Amino acid sequence: MFRVNTKDETSLRQGLAALGMVISPESAGLTIQSADDKMLLIERVRRWLSEPGNDRWLLILDNYDDPQLHGIPSASGYDIRPFVPIRA
């Protein structure tokens, strides 16, 4: 089970990057020096969660209380879809 705080996009990015350090052995000892490094690690997490047959996990996206929805204005909401696993 993995829990990621999603109260805002910054928290989500930090949580997914931290998750990447846990699930990705090649990330051990990696230092994130730029936003690009963090996005690469986040994309690695997303790919790992999306792998066929990799279904023995539970991802809790906690505190996503203000989603950005089409046609509904929100001052603080954001679109979470670029960060969640893709399942076919």
N, C-alpha and C positions, 0 to 999 in steps of 0.2 A: 504494500500500500504506500502510495506517495501522496503527500499533501502539499499543495502550493498555494500560498496566499495570493489572491488575485484582486485585492482591493483597488489597485491601480496598475497600469502597465509596467511601471518601474518594479513594483513588487513581484509581478508575474515573471518578468525577465530575470530578476535576481533568483527567484525560486527555481526556475527551470535551469538556469546555469548551475546552481548548486546541485540539482538533481543530476545534471550531466556529469558532474565530478564523481557522483556515487555510482551511476550505472555504466559509465564508460571507462574501462581500465586504462585505455590510452590517454585519458584526461588526467590521470593521477599526476600530481605535481605541476599541472599546467597553471600558469599565471595568466589571468585575463588582463591584458594591457590596453585593450581598446573595445569600443562598442562592436566593431567587426568580429573580434575574438569571441565576445559574448554571443553574438548572433550565430556564429558558426557552431558554438557549443549547444545553443538552443535548438538549432536545426538538427544537430546530431541526436538530441533527445527525441525530437519529433519523429525522426526516421526510425529510431530504435523502437519507440512505442507503436509505430505503424507497421513493423515487420510482420509478414504473414506467419502465423503460428505463435507469435509472441503475444499471448493473451492471458498470462498468469499474473496480472497486475491490476491494481485499482488506482486511478488517478483522481484525487479529490481537488477540484478547483474551488477553493474556499473564498468566501467574501466577494464574489462577483455579483454585487448588488445593484449595479447601475450599468447594465449592458447597453451598448450602442446598437439600436435597432432601426431599421429602415423606416423613415417617416415619423420617428419619435425623437424629438430633440433632447439632447442631454449635454450638460456642460462638462461633466467629468467622465462620462462613459467612454468605453473603447471597444473595438472589435476584437474578440478573443480568438476568432477562427484561424488566423495565421499561426497560432501557437498550439493548437490541439492536434492530436494524431489524426491521420487520414486512414480510414478503413474502407476497403473495397468490398 
